[in-house]
Amino acid sequence: SAVFDTADVINDPHLRERGMIVDVDHPRSGPMRMPGNPLQLSDSPTEIRPAPLLGEATEEVLERFLGMGTAEVAVLRDKGIV
């Protein structure tokens, strides 16, 4: 059977139609193609987005995933830690 190279894969119409290759806008690089989420659940759609810029998700990670409060994050920011 056919062996695809990278260009073949990211331009394959079937993979694009199935959402396995998606177009996203990167804030610095502009439009780019990325792998989609292989889990396709009709009641739980996912969002594919480019990796955050340096420091862009710091507050979200500290608050949402590490359980820090807004005041704690502000102290870290004031001290130049984040």
C-alpha positions as CSV (number, residue, x, y, z in Angstrom):
1,S,0.0,0.0,0.0
2,A,1.0,3.6,-0.3
3,V,3.5,5.1,2.1
4,F,2.8,8.8,2.9
5,D,5.4,11.4,3.8
6,T,4.6,14.3,6.0
7,A,3.2,16.5,3.3
8,D,0.9,13.7,2.0
9,V,-0.5,13.2,5.5
10,I,-1.2,16.9,6.4
11,N,-2.9,17.4,3.0
12,D,-4.9,14.1,2.9
13,P,-8.5,15.0,2.2
14,H,-9.9,12.1,4.2
15,L,-7.8,12.9,7.3
16,R,-8.8,16.6,7.1
17,E,-12.5,15.7,6.7
18,R,-12.4,13.4,9.8
19,G,-10.7,16.1,11.9
20,M,-7.4,14.3,12.2
21,I,-5.6,17.3,10.7
22,V,-7.0,20.7,11.6
23,D,-6.1,24.3,10.8
24,V,-5.4,26.7,13.7
25,D,-4.1,30.2,14.0
26,H,-0.9,30.7,16.0
27,P,-0.5,34.2,17.4
28,R,3.1,34.5,16.0
29,S,3.3,32.0,13.2
30,G,-0.1,32.5,11.7
31,P,-2.2,29.7,10.2
32,M,-0.8,26.2,10.7
33,R,-1.9,22.6,10.5
34,M,-1.9,20.4,13.5
35,P,-3.0,16.9,14.4
36,G,-6.6,16.8,15.6
37,N,-7.9,14.9,18.6
38,P,-8.1,11.2,17.9
39,L,-11.0,10.9,20.3
40,Q,-14.2,11.9,18.5
41,L,-17.1,12.1,21.0
42,S,-20.3,13.6,19.7
43,D,-21.4,14.9,23.1
44,S,-17.9,16.1,24.2
45,P,-16.3,18.1,21.4
46,T,-12.7,19.1,21.9
47,E,-10.8,22.3,21.1
48,I,-7.5,22.1,19.3
49,R,-5.3,25.1,19.8
50,P,-1.6,25.8,19.3
51,A,0.8,25.6,22.2
52,P,0.7,28.7,24.4
53,L,3.4,31.3,24.2
54,L,6.0,31.5,27.0
55,G,4.1,32.6,30.1
56,E,0.7,32.7,28.4
57,A,-0.9,29.9,30.5
58,T,1.0,30.5,33.8
59,E,-2.0,31.8,35.8
60,E,-4.3,29.1,34.4
61,V,-1.9,26.3,35.3
62,L,-1.2,27.6,38.8
63,E,-4.8,28.3,39.6
64,R,-6.7,25.6,37.8
65,F,-4.4,22.7,38.0
66,L,-2.3,23.5,41.1
67,G,-5.1,25.0,43.2
68,M,-3.3,28.3,43.9
69,G,-5.5,31.3,44.6
70,T,-5.3,34.6,42.7
71,A,-3.5,36.3,45.6
72,E,-0.9,33.5,45.7
73,V,-0.2,33.9,42.0
74,A,0.0,37.7,42.4
75,V,2.7,37.2,45.1
76,L,4.7,35.0,42.8
77,R,4.4,37.5,40.0
78,D,5.4,40.4,42.2
79,K,8.5,38.5,43.3
80,G,9.4,37.8,39.7
81,I,9.1,34.1,40.2
82,V,6.6,33.8,37.4
